[in-house]
């Protein structure tokens, strides 16, 4: 991995105003693999000033959409040519298994970018409406302005592109603040931005810790904050933006339930849960972390789930055969382990896994994939987001009971139902209030909105709804008598 000695502000690589650096530590072997500048509030000020100038006086917001899309298409082409490099960097810096990095992490960023380009060509940027008194009104979408994009560690490229692509398509300018645990992929993206020759200040990348993030959120010259992360931090950000009447989208946590109906095949369903529950080593807000099984057939489903969890291969994330890599930091490893211990203390039965290092591993921030049974939905392990390879099996009596349990959560991000009967599956889906729900599937599509109800956030990413959140709607009345 290469070290970076500068940050990307106003189209140039410049030194940070401070001397502090961020050490990027391998979650696999705990060695320092790179260092980058730790951006300061002054660096944020410089990036915001550049973005503000580029938006207020630069060509980007006024540029015709086809011309903006030509820049973005060039960016997508360069990005695709370096997909392997992005994948390897993400695996090294945050521990995602390399197969996932190739198919979902780096590739997710590319797919999101290309999807946004295609969407923009069809998006309803302007329409004319008739009015009762003053002639036709022109309703048009304008860019929201300067955007602060704060990106989490778990899917860094997919989630930076979920913010960056619609923002710059709409004509906004952006300050990207990557997670301090994994800024290397964002800085590589900045290199590509430089290569395509975007006007100065349109995209700025400042790796930094919490102090600079708070400064960005509260900055009066930022028109919108786009954040993905924890619900507690999201509440703080929404409060600050609400106080100042500035726009925000906050994509937050989840505790999604997978409801298994009595007709579902145990082995096939357990196989689907491998990705739905354990993808990215469980570090996903949409992970199906509560698996609801019918009490009448619980043994068949529990046995199949136990076999699946026991078969997961844990180890070096650069090995394509590995299913579960390390947690992103030691603190995250300790946090997940504390929940595993808490589950036993609460009375749940640890059927697979438990605290301690996985067999054969002596270093790295690893956690044993853990399956709890005999879980009551009121337990903390069933209510709180653990963000690791830990799943709770909860029994239900009938469909009404299953729906009640699934809905009994502060979150409302995702969920699923597993059945061989489409009608039965749709009947369950029609009763669940979450932002996304799957019937015999667990997926995410870049042409469809992503986001949640309740404590899972405000706003949507992806699809036309995601583009909506980077625009303001203006109504323009024109005197019809004008020549």
DAFEN-V877934 format. One record per residue. RES is the residue in one small letter. SS is DSSP state (A for helix, B for strand, O for the rest). PHI is phi in degrees with one decimal (NA if undefined). PSI is psi in whole degrees, -180 to 180 (none if undefined). Layout:
RES:SS:PHI:PSI, RES:SS:PHI:PSI
//
This chain:
x:O:NA:143, x:O:-92.0:149, x:O:-84.4:148, x:O:-113.4:135, x:O:-111.0:-2, x:O:-136.9:166, x:B:-114.1:167, x:B:-108.0:107, x:B:-135.8:131, x:O:57.9:37, x:O:77.8:9, x:B:-134.1:155, x:B:-90.2:114, x:B:-127.2:154, x:O:-67.4:150, x:O:-68.2:155, x:O:-76.8:-9, x:O:-115.2:170, x:O:-99.5:-11, x:O:-71.0:150, x:B:-126.8:162, x:B:-107.5:126, x:B:-89.8:126, x:B:-93.0:116, x:B:-107.8:133, x:O:-65.7:122, x:O:-66.8:-18, x:O:-80.4:-51, x:O:-118.8:4, x:O:65.4:25, x:O:-99.5:153, x:B:-76.1:121, x:B:-102.5:-16, x:B:-171.2:164, x:B:-131.1:150, x:B:-138.5:160, x:B:-63.3:145, x:O:-96.4:101, x:B:-58.1:148, x:O:-106.6:168, x:A:-56.2:-34, x:A:-64.8:-37, x:A:-64.4:-41, x:A:-61.6:-43, x:A:-57.7:-44, x:A:-64.9:-41, x:A:-66.7:-41, x:A:-65.6:-42, x:A:-61.0:-41, x:A:-65.0:-44, x:A:-66.5:-38, x:A:-63.7:-46, x:A:-64.3:-42, x:A:-64.8:-33, x:A:-79.5:-43, x:A:-75.5:-34, x:O:-128.1:-10, x:O:-81.6:175, x:O:-80.4:-19, x:O:-58.9:-52, x:O:-64.4:-28, x:O:-89.1:-9, x:O:-68.5:142, x:O:-62.3:143, x:A:-53.3:-46, x:A:-56.6:-34, x:A:-71.3:-41, x:A:-60.7:-40, x:A:-68.3:-28, x:A:-65.4:-40, x:A:-60.3:-46, x:A:-68.8:-35, x:A:-65.2:-40, x:A:-64.1:-40, x:A:-61.2:-44, x:A:-62.2:-39, x:A:-65.2:-45, x:A:-63.8:-40, x:A:-61.4:-46, x:A:-62.5:-37, x:A:-65.7:-20, x:O:-118.1:25, x:A:-58.5:-42, x:A:-61.7:-40, x:A:-66.1:-44, x:A:-58.3:-45, x:A:-61.2:-47, x:A:-65.3:-38, x:A:-64.8:-46, x:A:-62.4:-43, x:A:-62.4:-42, x:A:-69.0:-40, x:A:-85.9:-31, x:A:-126.6:-3, x:O:89.0:10, x:O:-64.1:135, x:O:-52.1:139, x:A:-60.4:-34, x:A:-62.7:-41, x:A:-67.7:-38, x:A:-59.6:-39, x:A:-74.3:-39, x:A:-94.2:-26, x:A:-125.8:-36, x:A:-77.3:-77, x:A:-64.9:-44, x:A:-62.3:-34, x:A:-60.8:-40, x:A:-61.9:-43, x:A:-65.3:-47, x:A:-62.2:-39, x:A:-63.3:-43, x:A:-63.5:-48, x:A:-67.4:-36, x:A:-62.9:-40, x:A:-66.9:-38, x:A:-60.9:-46, x:A:-65.4:-41, x:A:-62.7:-42, x:A:-60.8:-33, x:A:-68.3:-22, x:A:-109.5:-6, x:O:-67.5:146, x:O:-84.8:83, x:O:-73.2:-27, x:B:-155.5:141, x:B:-146.1:156, x:B:-106.5:132, x:B:-122.4:146, x:O:-78.5:149, x:O:-124.9:162, x:O:-73.3:-32, x:O:-124.5:-35, x:O:-111.4:21, x:O:82.5:-172, x:O:-68.3:149, x:B:-112.3:139, x:B:-100.1:119, x:B:-105.2:120, x:B:-135.2:155, x:B:-98.5:124, x:B:-115.3:153, x:B:-63.9:143, x:O:-69.3:-26, x:O:127.6:-136, x:B:-85.5:128, x:B:-115.4:130, x:B:-98.1:115, x:B:-106.2:112, x:B:-108.4:118, x:O:-110.0:140, x:O:-85.2:178, x:O:-85.7:-22, x:O:-77.3:-40, x:O:-131.3:71, x:A:-62.3:-43, x:A:-78.6:-41, x:A:-60.9:-40, x:A:-85.6:-23, x:A:-71.2:-38, x:A:-71.3:-28, x:A:-62.7:-22, x:A:-100.7:-47, x:A:-66.5:-47, x:A:-61.3:-54, x:A:-66.1:-31, x:A:-64.1:-50, x:A:-77.8:-27, x:A:-59.5:-42, x:A:-72.8:-14, x:O:103.5:9, x:O:-78.2:168, x:B:-116.7:155, x:B:-137.6:141, x:B:-111.7:115, x:B:-92.0:125, x:B:-116.1:96, x:O:-72.9:164, x:O:-63.5:139, x:O:-64.4:-22, x:O:-70.5:-28, x:O:-149.1:73, x:O:-91.6:-7, x:A:-64.8:-39, x:A:-66.7:-35, x:A:-68.2:-36, x:A:-71.9:-34, x:A:-63.8:-40, x:A:-60.2:-39, x:A:-61.3:-35, x:A:-61.0:-40, x:A:-69.3:-38, x:A:-59.4:-42, x:A:-62.5:-41, x:A:-65.2:-34, x:A:-81.1:-7, x:O:74.5:36, x:O:-57.2:147, x:O:-54.8:145, x:O:-55.5:135, x:O:89.9:-10, x:O:-67.2:-42, x:B:-128.8:128, x:B:-129.1:141, x:B:-127.5:119, x:O:-129.3:101, x:O:-69.7:138, x:B:-168.0:168, x:O:-95.2:-163, x:A:-64.9:-34, x:A:-61.3:-45, x:A:-70.0:-33, x:A:-62.8:-45, x:A:-61.5:-38, x:A:-64.0:-41, x:A:-64.4:-44, x:A:-60.6:-40, x:A:-89.0:-1, x:O:-66.4:125, x:O:-69.0:-17, x:O:-92.0:4, x:O:-97.4:127, x:O:-86.3:-25, x:B:-152.3:141, x:B:-110.6:130, x:B:-114.8:116, x:B:-128.4:139, x:B:-125.8:130, x:O:169.9:-151, x:O:-76.4:155, x:A:-63.3:-43, x:A:-57.8:-44, x:A:-69.2:-38, x:A:-60.2:-38, x:A:-62.9:-41, x:A:-63.3:-44, x:A:-64.6:-46, x:A:-62.0:-35, x:A:-65.5:-45, x:A:-63.7:-46, x:A:-65.9:-38, x:A:-64.6:-39, x:A:-59.1:-40, x:A:-95.5:3, x:O:56.4:41, x:O:-105.8:153, x:B:-72.7:152, x:B:-155.0:149, x:B:-123.8:135, x:B:-131.9:111, x:B:-99.5:117, x:O:-119.7:-149, x:O:-82.4:-180, x:O:-156.8:161, x:O:-144.9:62, x:B:-69.5:147, x:B:-109.5:133, x:B:-102.5:116, x:B:-95.8:116, x:B:-98.1:119, x:O:-84.0:163, x:O:-64.2:-23, x:O:-89.1:-5, x:O:-71.0:144, x:O:-73.8:124, x:A:-59.2:-48, x:A:-66.5:-44, x:A:-65.3:-40, x:A:-67.5:-43, x:A:-61.3:-39, x:A:-62.1:-40, x:A:-65.7:-34, x:A:-68.2:-19, x:A:-57.3:-46, x:A:-81.3:-43, x:A:-62.3:-32, x:A:-106.8:-29, x:A:-118.6:2, x:A:-58.0:145, x:A:57.8:33, x:A:59.6:30, x:A:79.8:3, x:O:-91.6:68, x:O:-146.4:133, x:O:-67.9:-25, x:O:-94.0:3, x:O:-56.1:140, x:B:-82.1:89, x:B:-95.9:-10, x:B:-116.5:120, x:B:-110.6:115, x:B:-96.6:121, x:B:-119.5:145, x:B:-69.3:132, x:A:-57.7:-34, x:A:-65.2:-26, x:A:-125.7:25, x:A:-59.4:-38, x:A:-61.6:-41, x:A:-64.1:-43, x:A:-72.6:-41, x:A:-64.5:-41, x:A:-62.7:-44, x:A:-65.7:-40, x:A:-65.5:-41, x:A:-62.4:-43, x:A:-61.2:-41, x:A:-64.6:-47, x:A:-64.9:-39, x:A:-65.3:-25, x:A:-83.7:-10, x:O:-64.8:132, x:O:-94.6:122, x:B:-109.3:135, x:O:162.5:-156, x:O:-51.2:115, x:O:-66.8:-15, x:O:-78.7:-8, x:O:-85.5:119, x:O:-60.9:-17, x:O:-82.6:-10, x:O:-81.2:137, x:O:-96.8:-36, x:B:-127.2:122, x:O:-98.2:-164, x:O:-79.6:167, x:O:-72.5:160, x:O:-68.6:-32, x:O:-140.3:165, x:A:-61.3:-40, x:A:-60.3:-40, x:A:-68.1:-39, x:A:-58.7:-46, x:A:-66.4:-38, x:A:-63.9:-48, x:A:-64.5:-42, x:A:-61.3:-38, x:A:-64.2:-35, x:A:-69.5:-36, x:A:-62.7:-41, x:A:-67.1:-39, x:A:-62.5:-40, x:A:-57.5:-44, x:A:-65.2:-40, x:A:-65.0:-32, x:A:-76.4:-12, x:O:108.7:1, x:O:-74.2:154, x:B:-97.1:126, x:B:-83.7:101, x:B:-82.1:-37, x:B:-136.8:143, x:O:86.5:-140, x:O:121.3:-178, x:O:-70.1:163, x:O:103.0:166, x:O:-72.6:146, x:O:-60.8:153, x:O:-57.7:134, x:O:88.2:-5, x:O:-110.9:134, x:O:-118.1:-10, x:O:-144.9:171, x:O:93.7:165, x:O:-97.9:61, x:O:-94.5:155, x:O:-133.5:142, x:O:-72.6:127, x:O:-55.2:128, x:B:-126.5:134, x:B:-119.6:118, x:B:-98.7:138, x:B:-122.9:177, x:O:56.7:42, x:O:-97.7:132, x:O:-94.0:139, x:O:-64.5:-14, x:O:-82.5:-10, x:O:-66.2:153, x:A:-62.2:-36, x:A:-66.1:-19, x:A:-96.0:-14, x:A:-108.5:-28, x:O:-103.7:144, x:O:-74.4:119, x:O:-89.8:-38, x:O:63.7:51, x:O:-161.9:-178, x:O:-80.4:64, x:B:-132.1:125, x:B:-129.8:141, x:B:-109.1:131, x:B:-99.3:125, x:B:-122.7:130, x:B:-87.1:149, x:B:-134.7:159, x:O:-87.6:-50, x:O:-148.0:-178, x:A:-60.9:-42, x:A:-58.4:-42, x:A:-66.4:-41, x:A:-62.4:-45, x:A:-63.7:-41, x:A:-59.8:-46, x:A:-64.9:-45, x:A:-59.4:-38, x:A:-79.1:-17, x:O:-80.1:74, x:O:-157.5:148, x:O:-69.9:-19, x:B:-98.2:166, x:B:-156.7:52, x:O:-89.6:-57, x:O:-142.9:-169, x:B:162.2:176, x:B:-160.8:162, x:B:-133.1:141, x:B:-122.4:120, x:O:-164.1:163, x:O:-97.3:3, x:O:-116.9:107, x:A:-59.8:-41, x:A:-62.1:-44, x:A:-64.6:-41, x:A:-64.1:-43, x:A:-66.5:-33, x:A:-63.3:-39, x:A:-69.3:-46, x:A:-56.3:-37, x:O:-69.5:-10, x:O:-105.9:-4, x:O:-101.1:132, x:O:-106.2:89, x:O:-139.2:163, x:O:-68.4:-29, x:O:-140.0:147, x:O:-153.1:139, x:B:-116.0:140, x:B:-107.5:105, x:O:60.7:31, x:O:-159.1:159, x:O:-138.6:110, x:O:-153.4:175, x:O:-147.1:132, x:O:-121.9:133, x:O:-74.8:-9, x:O:-93.8:0, x:O:-123.0:151, x:O:-67.8:144, x:B:-123.8:124, x:O:164.3:-180, x:O:-137.0:175, x:B:-94.5:171, x:B:51.3:-134, x:O:-75.1:5, x:O:-86.2:1, x:B:129.8:-177, x:B:-133.2:130, x:O:96.2:177, x:O:-136.5:151, x:B:-119.5:156, x:O:75.1:155, x:A:68.7:-179, x:A:-61.6:-29, x:A:-65.0:-36, x:A:-66.3:-38, x:A:-68.9:-35, x:A:-52.8:-38, x:O:-74.3:-2, x:O:-113.2:18, x:B:-128.9:159, x:B:-113.6:146, x:B:-97.2:125, x:B:-119.2:136, x:B:-103.7:126, x:B:-115.5:120, x:B:-102.3:134, x:O:-124.8:128, x:O:-57.7:116, x:O:-66.9:-12, x:O:-84.5:-11, x:O:-66.3:142, x:O:-82.4:none
//
